[in-house]
Amino acid sequence: MRDVASALAGAQESVQEYLFEEVLDALPAELLDFMVATSTVDSFSVALAAALTDLAVTEARKHLDAAIDRGLFIQRTVGADGEGWYRYHSLLREALLSRLKRLPDDGARRLALRARSWYLEHGYDDAAVGQSYQLRDWDGICEIIQARWKALFMNDDNGTVLRWASLLPSHVLEERPFICAVAAMPSAAAGDEARARELLQKAMLALRGDEDFLFAFCVSQKALISAMAGKRDETIACADKALRFLPEDEDYLRAMMIQVMAGALWRTDPLAAKAGFAEALPLQESLGNRNVLCSALANLSALSADVGQLGEAERYGRRAEELYDEAVRPLKPMLSFVYRARALCAYERDDDEAFEAARMAFEATGSSGSMSARKAELLAVRAKMAYRRGNREEGRALLAEAMAVDFGGAASMAPSLPMVRDWCDGGCDRAAAFSPTAASGLADRLFDLSIAYVLNNVGRFEEVRDLADAVDSRYFSLRIRALTLGAAFADKVARRSDALRWVREAYHVAKAQGLEVAFLENAAFLQGLCGPLRQGGLTSGLRDAEEAALDGAIAAAIEGACRPAATAADALTERELDVLRAVADGASVAEAARVLVVSRETVKKHLGNIYTKLGVHSKMAAVALLREEGTL
């Protein structure tokens, strides 16, 4: 192996010698100077070549064409800007670089500085940082980070900030508190909270009295780091302090702090969170950055869906989605908030087709990491949809999966009483032990009290009453669910007047907001109220005709939801089902006639009737339909 390596090294040296002696030395001096200068960079455009050589663009083009005409191993590619970019073969470039190093009066450094200036002027920041690193110009890297951090943050390009900062020697980084602060949040986003807090501490320790902005910036970064770590109280405190010290014209950071505070309130007070995102929206719009604006709109869409304001959820979601061409939408994780919101709206409207489209769009975003709660929420809504369709086993499996992904996220979707009953029956030890904390929201309290109802903890009825009273009237979806839970609980403890009052209010809100599904989720547990509703409850004398009609409509809605869904098999007679069972077992018409002790003509007649009733055209289609619904 050593001999092979030596031979290869000798062969490369021979090629270089050939390039030196036979190719480069034979070139016109002006062309050779052009090639040596452009070897400063890995690849170059005509415009960059002109800047490096101090030639007019037309002259630079002539030299490049001359080199290409001589067959000098130059590869052409098309850059992101649509322009042609050129690269020398590696061996040719090595030969050119050896001459570059011999330029007098530090010529190689001057060319590298020219390249960096051109990169910066034309927006090639990454290449400019690379040139600075080659020059060991740490100040140059710091200047680029300081000039570009905001644009990179707004475009969710934390990785680039972190990569640039990692090029700096540790002693250089520690001497620059602002760069430490800039690198802190991207470190947390990369999963290294300890490093993020270490960098932030270095920045804070270096603060001087006249650096108000650096202090505000450090506090704002701490708020973002705390938000990523789920430290709610620290997030709110830091964001509030940052807002007091940030300049009034610092729209980006101020908007982010308002948004961070709003996000911290999501579970405990979604209406306040929604108001916070709405407050940040004009600031986000003023920045003219699609990613920043999408973040605010997507959060508003999700929060609107959560509180049952379906029209607003869809409007905000459309605005967020329309910021991007269809092809790039799967690359924008924030749109997963929109698709989760859209799925919830589809569930509330009992729209299978819209739900499936939203689910597929959500999964196409490939969201991960911090989006685990969104995944759990969507899985929980899928479980609700399965229960709604009578697919209990599928629903149980989906809910269990959602709980495993993110328990809090799944619980926040307000699982219905049938779901909670099955979850408790599944031997979940956490059911009896589940207890919301002081930081828990109303949705967690609803889940907790749903468990209490299922476990027959009737002593907690007063807590249900408190919850029904605590839910803001604008929090439509949870208010309906809290009222229906209260009605079921009140009926269980023989508080019939409370039960009727709550079920009437729940129905009224559901009809007014288009949230009938939220009302009917727990219909099976409200059946005991249908008789009293039709009879006027505990009231005496004649009731108002309109009130009586409304109570009758409520009872009819509950009874209708509890009625088993019609199946294709319901349209068939028992004899027609016998024919299909025989066919499903693989019997031919003759064999089915023999098994059923009828003529073949009778079997054919039954099959014809089956096709007409089911709207199919073959035996296999009929069998497939009944198998799909579980009849066969």
C-alpha positions, 0 to 999 in steps of 0.5 A: 500500500505504501508503494501505491501511495508513493506512486500516486504522489509521484504521478500527481507531482509529475502532472503538476510539473507538466502543468507548470512547464508545458501549459502555464509557462506557455500561456500569454502573461495577461492570461496567466495573471488572470488565471492566477488571480481567479484561483484565489476563490473556489469558483468565480463568475465573470463579474467576480473575475473582473473585480479580482483582476481589476478588468472591465467585465468584457475584458474578463470575459475575453480572458475566460473564453481564451482559457476555455478555448485552450482546453484548460480544464475549466468546469462551468455550472449555473449558480442560484443567480442564473449566472455561469460560474467557473471552477478550475480542475483541482490539479490546475488550481493547485498549480495556480495557487502555488504561483499565487503564493509567490506574488510580491507585496502580499498580493495574495492577501489583497486578492482575498480581500477583494473577493470578500468585498465582492461577496459582501456587496453581492450578498454572498455572505457565507463565501465572505465568511469563508474568505475571512476565515482563510485570512484569519480575519476574526474581526471580519467574521464578527462584523458579518455576524453583527450585520446579518444576524437579524436577517438570519434569525428572521429566516429561521437560519439559526444553523448559519449563525452557529456555524459562523460563530464556531469558526471563531477561536474561543478567546475571540468569541469570549471577547465579543459579548454581542457575538456570544449573545447572538450565538446563544439562541441558535445553540439552544435551537440546536438542542444545547441549552447548557451551551446557550446559557453559558454564552449568554452568561459570558455576554451578560458578565461583559456588560457595561453601563452604557450598553442598554441595547446589549442588555435588552438583547441578552434578556430577549435571547434568554426569553427565547431560550427559556421558551424553547426549554418550556420554562413558562414563568422565566419566559414571561419575566424575561420577555416583559423585561426585554420589552421595557428596555428594547428601543421602540423602533426595534420592531423585530425583537419587540414583536418576538417578545410579544409573541414569546409571551403570547406563546407562553400563555397558550395552555393557560389562557389561549384567548390572551395568547391570541390577543398577544399574537394579534398585537405582534402581527402589525409589527411582523407585517412591517418587517416585510419578512415572510417567515416572521409573518407566517409565524404570527399568522400560523399561531393565530390560526391554531389558537383561533381553531382551539377556541372554536373561532373557526372562520378566523382560523381559516382566514389566518391559515389561508394568509399564512399559506399564501405567503409561499408557492405551493412547491415550498410549503412542505419546507415550512414547519410553521405551516404545520400549525395551519394544517393542524388548525385546519384539521380541527376545523374540519373535525368540528364541521364533520368534514371527512374530506377536508380533514384528510386533506389537512392531515396529509398537508400536515404530514408533508411538512415533516415537522419534528422536534419542537413540533411534537406537541402539534403531532400529538394534537393532530393524532388526538383529533384523528382519534376524535374523528375515529370515535365520531365515525364509530371506529372505536378501536382505531380511536383508542390506538390513535389516542394512545399514540398521541399520549405517548408523543406528548401527553399534554398536547393530546389532553389539550384537544379535549378528549370526549367522555367516550375516549376518556372512558376507554383510556381509563378502562385501558389500565392507565395508572395515570388516570387516577393520578392525573392532576393539573398543576397551577400552570395548567390550563382550562383544557387540562382541568376539563380532562381531569374532571372528565376522568373524575366523571368516568371514575364516578368521583361525584364529590368533584361536582362543584369543581365542574360547576366552577369550570363551567363558570370559569370558561370565557364566553369567547372560548366557544369550543371549551365552553360547550364541552365544559357545559356538556360535561357539567350537564352529564355530571349534574344529571349523575348527582341528581341536579336536574335543573343545573343539567338542563340549564347547562345543556341548553346553554351548550346547545345554544352556543354550539348552534350559534358558532357552528360547533354542533360536533362539540355538543354531540361528542358526549351525547351518549352521556346526555340521554338521560336528559331527553325525557325531561327536556321533552317534558319541560324539566322540573318546570310547572304549567305551560311553557313558552312554545318557542322554548318547548320547541328548542328543548325538543330540538335538543332532545332530538339532536342527542337522540339522533347522535346516539342512534347507530349509523346506518350501514350498507348492510341495513339496506339488505335482507337477511337472505341477501346477506347470506348470498354475500357471505357465501360469495365472500367465502369464495363460492360461485353462483352454482356453489352458493345456490347449492349451499343455500338450497335455492336455484341459481336463478334465485342467487342471481336475482339476489345479486342483482338486488344487492347491486342495485341497493349498494350501487355497485356492479360486481360481487367483489365490489359488494363484498369489499364494501361490506368488509370495509364497514365490518359487516363481513 
